[in-house]
Amino acid sequence: HALTGRVVEQTLYGKPHPVQYDFVETLLSELPVAAANGEMVAGPVDRFYMVGDNPLTDLRGANTAGPHWNSVLVRTGLWQGGPDDNDPTDPADKVAEDVGEAVDWIMRQEHSK
């Protein structure tokens, strides 16, 4: 900094910065989840999904958060590409028409594990 001569440290928050995704991983991994038999068990959660309509923030964040993150681009907001279009810079693992289709795809992914 020109006034003090010291380097100013900064922490960036918000998408697509990793702190958001790290926090979500920590939070969700601490919550109990329902097992296939209906019993509640503790994590760990091994796969996360980011559903969003903004490739620059939503998808970039998920795509850089690690291989256990999956990105789903929905066409119901900011993103207006065609049904077979994906963002060339920050591509999604799945492009869905809307959130309902995104959730259906996620459920199929989880049931196929």
N, C-alpha and C positions, 0 to 999 in steps of 0.2 A: 504494500500500500504506500502511496507517495507521501502520505502524512506521517506515518509511523516508521516506515522503512521495514516493516514486517510483512510476511506473507499472510494474507487473509485466507483462513480455511473456510471452505463452504461445503455444505451438504445439500444435495439436490433431492427434493421430494416430488412425488407425483409421478404419474406414468410418463415416460417409460423407464424411470430410474429403478434400479434393482431393490432399493429399500422397500418399496411397496410390495414386490413379489416375495421378498424374504419374510416380510411381516405376515403375509397371507399364509405362506407355508408353515410358519411357526404357529400361528393361530389355529389353522385347520388341523395340524398334526396333534394338537393338544385336545381337540374335541373328540368325544366318543362318536363312533359311527355304527350304523346298523349292519350286522353281518347278514349273510344270505339266510340264516335261520331265524332272523329277527332279533337275535341277542345283541345288546349294545357292547361294543368292544372299543378299546383305545386304538388309535392309528397304528402304525404310521400310514399316512397318505402317500401313495407313490406316484400319483399322476394328478396334475392340476390342469384346469381349462380356463382360458380367458376368452370370453365372448364379447366382441365389441364391433363397433362400426367405423373405427378410426385406425387405419393401418399404422400411421406414424406413432401413435401413443399405445393403443391397445395391443396391436400385433407385435410391434417392435419390442415392447416390454416382455411379452410372453416368449417371443422367439429368442431373446437373449438371456432369459432367466434360467435356462438349462434344459436338458433333454426331457425332463419329466413334466415340462409345460407344453400344452397344446393350444394353438390359437385358432379361433373360429371367427371368421368375418361374416357379419350379417349385413344384408342389403336394406335395412329398414331405417337407416339414419344417414350419417355422413357419406358412407360408401354407396355409390350409385352405379357401380360397374354392372356389366351384363351377367347373366346366370352362370356363364362359364369363365368369367373374368376373375383374376386374382391380382392383388397389388404386386407389381413387379419388384418394388424395392423391399417391401416387408410382407412377403406372401404368407397367407394363412395355411394351416394344415387342412382346413375345410372352409369352403364358402357356402353359407346357408342363406336361404331366402329370408328367413326371420328367426327370432329367438326360439320359437317352437321347433323348427327344423333343426336348429343348433342343439337343443336339448335332446331331441330324438337321436341325433348322431352321437352325442356324448354317451347316452344310455347304451347304444349299440356297442360303442367302444369298450365300455366298462363291463358289459355282459359277455364280451368275447375274450376277456382276459382268462 
